[in-house]
Every structure is written in C-alpha cells, then in structure tokens.
Amino acid sequence: MADVSPTDDHDYSPSALPSTGARVLAFASILVAGACGGLIGYAVVDLQCEGDCTTPAGIGGLTGAVIFAVGVGVVAVLALRAMAEWRVIQHHKATAERDDRS
C-alpha cells in the first residue's frame, strides 16, 4: 500500500479565495471608481443644465457612480479569478517539474 502524503497532487484543492491584499485593493478601486464616476456624472449634468439643477445633477452623479463602480467591479472580479487560475497553473508546473526530476 502506497503512503499518500497530504501534499500529494491528488489532494491539492486550490482556493478560489484571493489574498486579502488583492481583495482590499479591488474593493478600494471600486470605491474610487464610484467616486470618480459620481463626480463626472454630476459635472456633465451640471454643465449642461441652467437654473436649479440639483435633482438632475444628483441623478447624473448617482448614475455615473453606479456605472463606473459596476464596470470596475467586473474588471476586478475577472482579475481576481485570473489570479486564482494562475496559481493553479503555477502549481501544476511545479508539480510537473518535481515529477520530471524524480
């Protein structure tokens, strides 16, 4: 009977959870993008409107914030998933190199 160690390739289960630093950076980038989108949306409506434009400018700011935050959120999720997939690829390469040396 063969001895199976916990580091055996068959027991490897990569985590889809990215590092804490990557998650914090993704969250911060979504917040910054939302703030920038809100400012841009507010400014675009405010420049085009004459008189009392508080409500339309607020709606423009909110719309810009949501659109920018969702866009950066999609990119952040794709980047975090790519990082997880890259870890799996690196693990398989390291395992193949280790097996070749044996």
Beta strands, then each sheet from edge to edge (+ up, - down):
end
